[in-house]
Amino acid sequence: MNKPKTTREHDEAQAILEALRQIQDNPELQAQAKQNPEKLLDRLNLSGIVRSAVTLGIAGLGVAATSSPKHFMQPAGFWN
């Protein structure tokens, strides 16, 4: 069976997803993301596009965490 070649973009996407999973699954990393995101990015040894994407992901996680969960659980909540 032919195995597809990995590309740099694919590798970057995998690194982004892995870093965000680590942060999402680890309360210590979540706390560090809130307190000092730059230090966390250094700790995870992220650079380039991966670092930028994870920075946006951290910001997105922060917005989601501060939003009311009702909006995520009840799609009609936005219109009511």
MODELLER restraints for C-alpha pairs under 7 A, 6 or more apart:
rsr = mdl.restraints
at = mdl.atoms
rsr.add(forms.Gaussian(group=physical.xy_distance, feature=features.Distance(at['CA:12:A'], at['CA:50:A']), mean=6.01, stdev=0.5))
rsr.add(forms.Gaussian(group=physical.xy_distance, feature=features.Distance(at['CA:15:A'], at['CA:50:A']), mean=6.73, stdev=0.5))
rsr.add(forms.Gaussian(group=physical.xy_distance, feature=features.Distance(at['CA:16:A'], at['CA:50:A']), mean=5.52, stdev=0.5))
rsr.add(forms.Gaussian(group=physical.xy_distance, feature=features.Distance(at['CA:16:A'], at['CA:53:A']), mean=6.72, stdev=0.5))
rsr.add(forms.Gaussian(group=physical.xy_distance, feature=features.Distance(at['CA:16:A'], at['CA:54:A']), mean=6.05, stdev=0.5))
rsr.add(forms.Gaussian(group=physical.xy_distance, feature=features.Distance(at['CA:20:A'], at['CA:54:A']), mean=6.58, stdev=0.5))
rsr.add(forms.Gaussian(group=physical.xy_distance, feature=features.Distance(at['CA:20:A'], at['CA:57:A']), mean=6.98, stdev=0.5))
rsr.add(forms.Gaussian(group=physical.xy_distance, feature=features.Distance(at['CA:23:A'], at['CA:29:A']), mean=5.19, stdev=0.5))
rsr.add(forms.Gaussian(group=physical.xy_distance, feature=features.Distance(at['CA:23:A'], at['CA:30:A']), mean=5.57, stdev=0.5))
rsr.add(forms.Gaussian(group=physical.xy_distance, feature=features.Distance(at['CA:24:A'], at['CA:30:A']), mean=6.68, stdev=0.5))
rsr.add(forms.Gaussian(group=physical.xy_distance, feature=features.Distance(at['CA:32:A'], at['CA:40:A']), mean=6.17, stdev=0.5))
rsr.add(forms.Gaussian(group=physical.xy_distance, feature=features.Distance(at['CA:33:A'], at['CA:40:A']), mean=6.07, stdev=0.5))
rsr.add(forms.Gaussian(group=physical.xy_distance, feature=features.Distance(at['CA:33:A'], at['CA:58:A']), mean=6.80, stdev=0.5))
rsr.add(forms.Gaussian(group=physical.xy_distance, feature=features.Distance(at['CA:41:A'], at['CA:51:A']), mean=6.68, stdev=0.5))
rsr.add(forms.Gaussian(group=physical.xy_distance, feature=features.Distance(at['CA:71:A'], at['CA:77:A']), mean=5.54, stdev=0.5))
rsr.add(forms.Gaussian(group=physical.xy_distance, feature=features.Distance(at['CA:71:A'], at['CA:78:A']), mean=6.34, stdev=0.5))
